[in-house]
């Protein structure tokens, strides 16, 4: 299956190392959520894919072939810094952009009409972009990324500044595009959203990919935790080696227990047994970390000096 | 950068340039500001033509000279003498001196000839009108000469014929200046029009480049276009619309001049002047616009356009001032002559000299050739600076860095 592969990209701005061997891939038909703190290198990576920035080394390939100008024309791009001609009418602007990407006049117009309709800005086609609210400008910006029927979507923070309805519309569009076989890569700081709509997630820190995988895959790796709704932990927990209580994670009398490194695989059975020995256990469950927790864990863990560059 | 471009792109290189240029053109054609400026220029040149037509076509008022009785024989001679020195004289016979003097006092006649023998006698209100002075002086001499010839027994008519036929043999050491009023006006108009046209179009290029940077749309565009295509499309589009603007004004001006018959007495070659003005607009625009596009790409905010482009603006203003302050009066001034060949000065000065009829065709071609020869270098320079600077955001990029191709950020 075709994939958009980023291989060992490096890039520095003067003395600041923005990318240090960024490597990952986005497969056709999947939504890839790209997360990381400001300045971690997300935008830099995307801009290199679009050729608006040159990498110092490393390659970006699509279906095994270097992403060149011809491939780039088939990419739908939403830059981090939004950009449209402020004094050009929405419809004319989208038609123009579609034609720049190679659509003929008629196809460009039809596509413009389709996407303004889908994204709910059809009524504003004859308005200049600057007359639209920021949210609507954002919708037009997404339409600009989609209007030439791209084979690949690269969206830098497409959800920022959108109201919940627009978020739903946009997620629906991304899902639909992915279903049609388009690889979709998007960055976001809204981790719950990323968790909800992404097939796979990449967490980037200081110019490197530090964790990448499916949501479930990511959540099931790392630290193992359980939630126990049962007897107060005072007596029984201390008798189990290799686990400790996590402070501040218990609510309604429930206890969160975490395995320490080196604990045996079946330590969960020992925890359950110890609790049952003391009193009734009403709930015992694996506590999967949310993406937010994973992210905090990954991003703050022995972070090297943060790349100060604009990502 | 990985700019290994395969030919599989479905939109040709020039098709993209045409699309960009087309957007520039349609943007201007729907811009109220641009349309009003063009309308104002056309109106100004038509108005100037109309005013010149009304002033120029008005015959100077004839001088009315009253002639008393027996002096009326000299009427024809008076009119002929006046015509010889370029004054229109109307004679009016009056019955006697008293009636004539009344007319002089009332201002109905400018002068009254009361007698021709033995000498010319004239009555005026307070002094002889300036226009009539040479006429009356010349007439008096002719009359005196005729009297003397008659006294000597000769035939005054024969002598008069010989006198009239006598002309000096003149050897000219230099070309007489052949500047006439229409040429001076055409020179001014050519200079002013080219300046306004080039300045307007040049500023549109600079502002357009920065607008794309400020609005960040350039990043979206450059994901599908090469910088060279974007720059070329912009320059060609604005150049086309600017040329259209100048051509419209030239047509309006030429049409007005023709309609009012302003050129019937002039040596002005309107066709050549107009054609060369358009050619020089194209040459000048190519040069200035490329420089302006490159320099404007160095900054990201409209406020900074002025300072970054000021060297080029100066390069336009100085030759323009020379073109309209010195050239119309002294088209062969050595400084003007030299500068009219220098690229960046030629587009402002040469059209004025052409309008004044002060240059040979080979001189125009040489000047044009020198300027055109520089254009490939400017294309290279502008293409390089623009490509390296246009994605740079933040503060002003140094020209040296842009030329060296330092990384954008």
Interface residues (C-beta under 8 A of the other chain):
Chain A: X13 X47 X50 X51 X52 X53 X54 X55 X59 X60 X66 X67 X68 X69 X70 X72 X73 X75 X77 X79 X81 X82 X83 X84 X85 X86 X87 X88 X96 X97 X99 X100 X101 X102 X144 X309 X310
Chain B: X1 X2 X3 X4 X5 X6 X8 X9 X10 X11 X16 X19 X20 X23 X27 X211 X212 X215 X216 X217 X218 X219 X220 X221 X222 X223 X224 X225 X226 X391 X393 X407 X408 X409
